[in-house]
Amino acid sequence: MKILAVESSCDIASVSLLEDNNLILELKEFSTANHSEALMPLIDKLLNETNTSLDDISLFAVDNRSRFFYWN
């Protein structure tokens, strides 16, 4: 099972690809700007570098305290 994990609750936006219990690749970017500008290019780069498509992803994991996804 491949998992795409997204973290955006601090100044560092990061995306990770895991397969079962193994980390395949993690990419990070320090950004004081809106993470919405950093996350999509990071996800695209991660998928390209690992030769993975979205169809290969079984689960998406997102930090639930992220203001990007849960803005009030």
Backbone as a chain_set.jsonl record, in Angstrom:
{"seq": "MKILAVESSCDIASVSLLEDNNLILELKEFSTANHSEALMPLIDKLLNETNTSLDDISLFAVDNRSRFFYWN", "coords": {"N": [[0.842, -1.171, 0.0], [0.639, 2.166, -0.909], [1.26, 5.332, 0.487], [0.517, 8.731, 0.456], [1.67, 11.391, 2.144], [1.0, 14.539, 3.637], [2.222, 17.475, 5.066], [1.587, 20.491, 6.59], [1.439, 22.231, 8.71], [3.252, 23.913, 9.89], [6.13, 26.102, 9.453], [7.486, 24.679, 7.561], [6.723, 23.044, 4.697], [5.901, 19.782, 3.792], [6.063, 16.724, 1.936], [5.517, 13.247, 1.692], [6.226, 9.962, 0.542], [5.222, 6.784, 1.216], [5.649, 3.268, 1.374], [4.069, 0.527, 2.471], [5.709, -0.072, 5.408], [7.859, 1.502, 4.826], [9.741, 4.388, 4.13], [9.776, 6.025, 1.123], [10.383, 8.46, -0.204], [10.939, 11.777, 0.911], [10.118, 15.151, 0.72], [10.91, 18.527, 1.426], [10.09, 21.967, 2.06], [10.966, 25.113, 3.098], [8.796, 27.656, 3.9], [7.48, 30.759, 4.275], [5.383, 31.844, 3.108], [2.095, 31.224, 1.754], [1.261, 27.856, 2.061], [-0.178, 26.636, 0.101], [0.882, 27.365, -2.284], [3.263, 26.005, -2.359], [2.849, 23.26, -1.927], [1.567, 21.75, -4.068], [3.498, 21.807, -6.249], [5.538, 20.408, -4.86], [4.345, 17.895, -4.425], [3.988, 17.084, -7.079], [6.687, 16.938, -7.901], [7.613, 14.915, -6.164], [6.05, 12.701, -7.009], [6.942, 12.476, -9.656], [9.729, 11.994, -9.287], [9.678, 9.517, -8.066], [8.472, 7.969, -9.891], [5.69, 7.535, -9.789], [2.158, 7.394, -9.987], [-0.958, 9.125, -9.35], [-2.913, 7.195, -9.312], [-1.623, 5.046, -8.192], [-1.597, 5.51, -5.514], [-2.79, 4.532, -2.398], [-3.734, 5.628, -0.066], [-4.295, 8.828, 1.339], [-2.702, 10.964, 3.542], [-3.109, 13.57, 5.863], [-2.074, 16.223, 7.917], [-4.14, 17.072, 10.56], [-4.27, 19.53, 11.828], [-3.694, 21.532, 10.184], [-3.774, 24.754, 8.844], [-4.089, 25.251, 6.174], [-5.787, 23.27, 5.091], [-7.926, 23.289, 6.841], [-9.209, 25.839, 7.327], [-10.657, 28.33, 9.313]], "CA": [[0.0, 0.0, 0.0], [1.386, 3.416, -0.964], [0.627, 6.434, 1.215], [1.019, 10.073, 0.208], [1.454, 12.171, 3.361], [1.201, 15.968, 3.457], [2.348, 18.218, 6.328], [1.631, 21.926, 6.305], [0.998, 22.95, 9.905], [4.317, 24.767, 10.403], [6.8, 26.855, 8.391], [8.045, 23.754, 6.581], [5.757, 22.201, 3.988], [6.57, 18.549, 3.383], [5.283, 15.625, 1.382], [6.244, 11.988, 1.797], [5.638, 8.778, -0.057], [5.565, 5.583, 1.968], [5.1, 1.998, 0.892], [3.984, -0.32, 3.66], [6.366, 0.606, 6.526], [9.103, 2.075, 4.33], [9.737, 5.717, 3.53], [10.386, 6.02, -0.202], [10.97, 9.774, -0.431], [10.337, 12.913, 1.6], [10.586, 16.442, 0.22], [10.527, 19.624, 2.322], [10.373, 23.325, 1.599], [10.679, 26.168, 4.071], [7.977, 28.647, 3.223], [6.684, 31.627, 5.137], [4.203, 32.189, 2.309], [1.005, 30.26, 1.797], [1.686, 26.518, 1.652], [-0.901, 26.209, -1.101], [1.766, 27.61, -3.42], [4.41, 25.088, -2.298], [2.497, 21.836, -1.825], [1.298, 21.075, -5.342], [4.763, 21.509, -6.93], [6.254, 19.368, -4.116], [3.691, 16.617, -4.716], [4.326, 16.754, -8.465], [8.1, 16.531, -7.92], [7.695, 13.629, -5.469], [5.494, 11.668, -7.878], [7.838, 12.321, -10.806], [11.002, 11.39, -8.87], [9.461, 8.127, -7.665], [7.764, 7.303, -10.987], [4.42, 7.121, -9.189], [0.987, 8.169, -10.412], [-1.982, 9.204, -8.302], [-3.629, 5.922, -9.292], [-0.859, 4.113, -7.369], [-1.745, 5.889, -4.104], [-3.901, 3.857, -1.721], [-4.203, 6.424, 1.067], [-3.754, 10.175, 1.49], [-2.65, 11.348, 4.947], [-2.939, 15.009, 6.008], [-2.09, 16.703, 9.298], [-5.464, 17.668, 10.773], [-4.188, 20.861, 12.419], [-3.195, 22.424, 9.139], [-4.663, 25.862, 8.477], [-4.316, 25.184, 4.731], [-6.928, 22.413, 4.797], [-9.018, 23.494, 7.784], [-9.255, 27.254, 7.657], [-11.946, 28.773, 9.883]], "C": [[0.889, 1.236, 0.0], [0.563, 4.53, -0.324], [1.309, 7.738, 0.825], [0.653, 10.913, 1.427], [1.831, 13.62, 3.113], [1.221, 16.63, 4.83], [2.462, 19.695, 6.001], [1.257, 22.764, 7.516], [2.092, 23.811, 10.534], [4.979, 25.487, 9.23], [7.385, 25.971, 7.304], [6.914, 22.921, 5.992], [6.501, 20.941, 3.566], [5.569, 17.55, 2.834], [6.15, 14.376, 1.437], [5.48, 10.897, 1.078], [6.153, 7.58, 0.716], [4.959, 4.379, 1.287], [5.222, 1.006, 2.022], [4.647, 0.43, 4.821], [7.644, 1.321, 6.111], [8.887, 3.456, 3.723], [10.463, 5.642, 2.197], [11.091, 7.35, -0.449], [10.205, 10.812, 0.37], [10.962, 14.186, 1.043], [10.054, 17.53, 1.145], [10.867, 20.958, 1.683], [10.003, 24.3, 2.696], [9.932, 27.275, 3.351], [7.219, 29.469, 4.248], [5.44, 32.107, 4.391], [3.15, 31.099, 2.478], [1.474, 28.897, 1.282], [0.949, 26.025, 0.414], [-0.059, 26.441, -2.354], [2.906, 26.591, -3.482], [4.01, 23.619, -2.42], [2.279, 21.148, -3.168], [2.576, 20.823, -6.142], [5.584, 20.432, -6.2], [5.666, 17.99, -4.395], [4.037, 16.165, -6.134], [5.769, 16.249, -8.567], [8.28, 15.157, -7.279], [7.197, 12.498, -6.363], [6.395, 11.412, -9.077], [9.127, 11.607, -10.424], [10.864, 9.925, -8.479], [8.73, 7.323, -8.736], [6.435, 6.709, -10.501], [3.303, 7.991, -9.759], [-0.008, 8.223, -9.25], [-2.789, 7.916, -8.211], [-2.926, 4.88, -8.426], [-1.044, 4.359, -5.872], [-2.992, 5.224, -3.521], [-4.532, 4.735, -0.644], [-3.529, 7.784, 1.041], [-3.823, 10.53, 2.97], [-2.325, 12.833, 5.037], [-2.981, 15.355, 7.484], [-3.405, 17.436, 9.535], [-5.43, 19.032, 11.448], [-3.723, 21.894, 11.408], [-4.206, 23.509, 8.815], [-4.976, 25.846, 6.991], [-5.578, 24.382, 4.405], [-8.141, 22.702, 5.679], [-9.067, 24.94, 8.243], [-10.634, 27.617, 8.179], [-12.141, 30.241, 9.64]], "O": [[1.799, 1.343, 0.823], [-0.64, 4.658, -0.551], [2.535, 7.838, 0.86], [-0.525, 11.123, 1.714], [2.84, 13.911, 2.47], [0.347, 16.379, 5.66], [3.33, 20.104, 5.229], [0.803, 23.898, 7.363], [1.882, 24.382, 11.604], [4.44, 25.481, 8.123], [7.744, 26.462, 6.234], [6.234, 22.185, 6.706], [7.611, 21.023, 3.039], [4.397, 17.534, 3.212], [7.366, 14.441, 1.25], [4.251, 10.91, 1.015], [7.36, 7.383, 0.856], [3.883, 4.461, 0.694], [6.319, 0.682, 2.475], [4.163, 1.502, 5.185], [8.436, 1.708, 6.97], [7.98, 3.668, 2.918], [11.626, 5.244, 2.14], [12.254, 7.376, -0.852], [8.982, 10.743, 0.494], [12.181, 14.285, 0.912], [8.908, 17.476, 1.593], [11.795, 21.07, 0.882], [8.867, 24.316, 3.17], [10.381, 27.771, 2.318], [6.406, 28.935, 5.003], [4.547, 32.708, 4.989], [3.323, 30.168, 3.265], [2.024, 28.804, 0.185], [1.406, 25.095, -0.251], [-0.269, 25.783, -3.373], [3.453, 26.346, -4.557], [4.769, 22.819, -2.966], [2.781, 20.042, -3.369], [2.742, 19.726, -6.674], [6.254, 19.627, -6.848], [6.407, 17.025, -4.582], [4.344, 14.994, -6.358], [6.038, 15.254, -9.24], [9.023, 14.325, -7.799], [7.844, 11.455, -6.467], [6.593, 10.263, -9.474], [9.578, 10.716, -11.144], [11.835, 9.171, -8.553], [8.406, 6.153, -8.533], [6.111, 5.551, -10.768], [3.492, 9.187, -9.984], [0.096, 7.457, -8.292], [-3.297, 7.58, -7.141], [-3.562, 3.928, -7.97], [-0.686, 3.511, -5.054], [-4.091, 5.333, -4.066], [-5.719, 4.605, -0.345], [-2.336, 7.888, 0.755], [-4.881, 10.413, 3.587], [-1.397, 13.314, 4.387], [-3.822, 14.843, 8.222], [-3.746, 18.34, 8.773], [-6.485, 19.641, 11.625], [-3.395, 23.022, 11.777], [-5.369, 23.215, 8.54], [-6.011, 26.365, 6.574], [-6.353, 24.777, 3.534], [-9.268, 22.389, 5.297], [-8.972, 25.217, 9.439], [-11.65, 27.265, 7.58], [-13.161, 30.803, 10.04]]}, "num_chains": 1, "name": "protein.A"}
